[in-house]
Amino acid sequence: MKKLVLTGAAGRLGSYLREPLTRLCDELMSSDLVDDFGKLYPGERYQKADLAQYDEIHALLEGADMVVHFGAIGDEAPFEQILGPNIIGAYNIWEAAFQHGLRRVVYASSIHAVGMHKRQDFIGTDAPHRPDTYYGLAKCFAEDLGSMYWDKRGLESVCMRILSCAQVTNTRALGTWLSYDDLIQMVERAIDTPTTGFSVVYGVSNNDRAPVDNANASYLGYKPKDNAEQFAKKILADAEPADINDAAHMYHGGPFAAIELGNSGIATMDIPDDTKKI
């Protein structure tokens, strides 16, 4: 490809995508809200852009072949805060992509779009939306937006419902873990698969305890290699007995299923900041 755009490039997940994405295009245009983005990889440029401002996103996507959209508030927050970057921002991405004739939007969706399904239900990519938060609701909106733009305008989308892309620090992550290597592979398959139409795939590694089913997305060729079972002995030995009345243990959304709407879910979790540095 000539030009690929990555939003949310200054975030933790975006930091792991930047270098591999430079190998798939002549120019990687990384974008976020930070003023000081730091050192760039060969073939990478940086452009600050606000997702909630259509003119800025329209300019960002000019000349691109595809956009990998990871930019957003990455946590539950009051609806008024979610609205701009996560909902209006999603519309701006899809509309600008259509106006510029991009082929595909590769979107970082989330398990929180279906977070109120019970964990014992082995859900597939066709599971109906059951958001657990305003954050999850915004992911539902973006997925439906992608579906509509495919049906009505022929713009392809791959919506990656990421589960837990962070270090394994709790029992839930034994099933939900997505390693950074598997994240990279999933994004690469979302980009290089010849045709996708509108697709949904779960972002999860090859965990023995994975609670979701990617069978209907096998045409993407995503074959995760890592398995959280390597951490199971230590995690289970250190864990307190699970409370079966705690929604965090009973639903796919984990802690996000248990918090009050508008309150941070990340604040209840132990997620080390292992952002990749150049």
N, C-alpha and C positions, 0 to 999 in steps of 0.2 A: 504494500500500500504506500501511497505517497504521503498522506498525513493522517495521524491518529490523534484524537483528543482524549485526555484523561482528566476528569474532574475529581476533586478531593485528593489531589496528588500529594498534599502535605500531611494527610492523615496517616494513621498507622498502617492500614491495609494498602493505601495508595503507595506508600514508601516501598513496599515489596514488589509492586507492579511496574514501577517506572523503568528499571533497567531491562527486564525481559521484553517490555513493550517496545523499547527502542530498536530491538532486533527484528520487529515485524513491520517496520515502516521506515521511510526516508526521514520523516520528521515526526517526533512526538511532541505535541503541544500539551504540556502539563498546566493545570490551572487549580487555583484555590483562592482563598481570601487573604493570605499572608502577604506582607510587603517584602519580607526577606525570605526568599525560598531556599537560599543557599546554593551550593554547588550543583551544576547540571551534568548529566551524563552526555557523552557524545551523541549528537543527533537530537537532543532534547532542548526545547525552549520553554519558557514560563510566561504565562499571561494571567495576571490577576483578573478575576471576573466574579461578579455577584450573581448567583443562580437566580435570584428573584428579579433581576433586571434583564428583560428580554433583549434589549439592544446590546448588552455586553455578551450575552450568550450567542446571539446571532453572529456577532463579530468573531467570537471564539471559534465557532464551527465552520467558518468560511473556508472552503477548499478541502475539507476533511472527507475521508472515506467512511469512517466510523467514529463513534464516540463511546468510550468506556466511562460510564457515569457512576462514580462513587461519592460524589459530593453531596452532603446533607448534614443536618444535625443528627449525630449518630447515637441518640439516646432519647428516651421519653422526655417530653417537656410540655408546657402549656400549649394548647392548640394554636394560640396567636403566634408563638415562636416557631412551631412546626410549619405553619401555613406558607411562609415565604420561601425558605430554601427547599423544603421537602415536597410541597404540593405545587405551588406556582413554579418552583424551580424545575420540577419534572415536566410540567407543560411546556416551559420554555425550551427545555432540551429537545423534546419530541417535535415541537413545532419548528424550531430552528433547523433541526436535522432534516425535516421534510422540506422546508423551504430551500435548503442548500443541496438537496438531492443525495443525502447520505444513504448508504445502503442499510445500515443496521445500528441500533442502540443496544449496547451491552450494559445491563443495569444491575447494580447491587441492590437486589431486593433482600428480604429477610424472612426468617422463620416466624417473625412476629406478625406477618400478614395472616398466618394461620395458627397463631399462638394459643388460642383457646380450645383447640382440639386436645383431647386427652392424650397423654404420653403413651398410654397402652394401645392407642390406635395407630397402627402402622400406616401412616398416611402417604399417598402418592402425590404426584404433581398436579393431579386433577382435584385435590381436596378443595372444597369451597372455602372462600375467605372467612376467617373468624379472627379478626385482629384483637390483640390484647391491650393496645395502647393507642394514643393518637399517632405515635411513631409507626405502629403497625398499620393503622388506617391509611397513612400516607403511602405506605408500600402497596396496599391494595389499590389505591387510586392510580399509582404509577403503572402497576401491572395491567389494570383495566385500560389505562391510556394506551399502553403498548399494544394491547389486543385490538383496540379500536383503530389505531393508526395503521396496523397491518390490514385489518378488514376493509377499511375505507380508503387508505392511501398507499398501501403496498410497502410501507416502511417496516422492515424486519426488526424484531426485538428478541433478545435472550434475557430473561429475568432470572437471576441467580439468587435463590432464597438461602442466604448464608445463615448457618446455625451459630457456631461458636468459633470464630477465627481468632484464637488467642491461646496462650499457654494453658495446659490442662491443670486446673487447680481445684476441681470439685467433681463430685460423682456424676453430675449431669453431663459434664464435658466428655466423659468416657464414651458417650454416644454421639454427642453433638460436635465434637472437635473437627475443625477444618484446618489442616496444616497450611503453612504459607506456600509450600511447594505444590500442594494440591489446589490451593487458590489460584496460583499462577497457571497451572495446567487447565483448570476450568475456564479461566478467562481466555486463554489461548484457543481452546476448542470452541468457545463462543464466537471467537473472531474468525477462525479458519475453516469452520464447517461451511461447505459451499452454499447451502440453503437452510434456513431455519424457520422461516415464517415467524409466527409468534410462539416462543418456547419458554417453558419454565423448567428449571433444574435446581435441585437442592445442593447447596454448598456444604458438603460434609465429606469427611475422609472415609476410608474403607474400614470403619470401626465395626468390631464385632457387635456392638450394642447400638448401632445406628437406628434411630426411631422413624426414619423416613425411607421412601422407596423411589428410586430414580429410574425404574424400568421403562417408563414411558418417555424418557429423555435419552435413551441409549443411542439414538441416531447422532447425538452430538459427539460421541466418542470419548466422553469424559470417564476415565478409569483411574480413580484415586488410588494412591499407593500406600499411604500412611495409615496407621491403626493405633488408636488411643489405648488399646489394651496393654501396650507396653508400660503405661503409667498406672494400671489398675491396682496392682498389689499395694503400692504406697498410698494411693488416694483412698482406697477402701479401708486400709488400716487406720488412717488418720481421721476418717469421717465419723461424725455423730450419726446416730440412728435417724432415719428420715421420718418426718412427721407427715403421715398420710392425710392430714387435714390442711396441710400447707399447699396452696395452689402452686407455689414455686416447684414443688416436687410432682405435681399431678398433671401439669399441662405442658404442651410443647414450648410455650413461651418462657418457661422457667421463672426467674424472678420478675420478669416483665408482666407475667400473668397475675402476680400477687400484689403489685404496687397499686396505689391510687392513681387514677388518671392525672397526668401532668407532672407526676413526681419522677425523679431520676431512677432508672433501673440500674444504670452503671454504678451508682453510688452504693448499691447493695452487693456488688460483685468484686472479686479480687482479680483485676485485670492488669498485669504488669505492663508498663509502657516499654515495649521492645521495638519501637519504631526503628526502621533500618536507616543507618547513617552511611553516607558515601565516604 
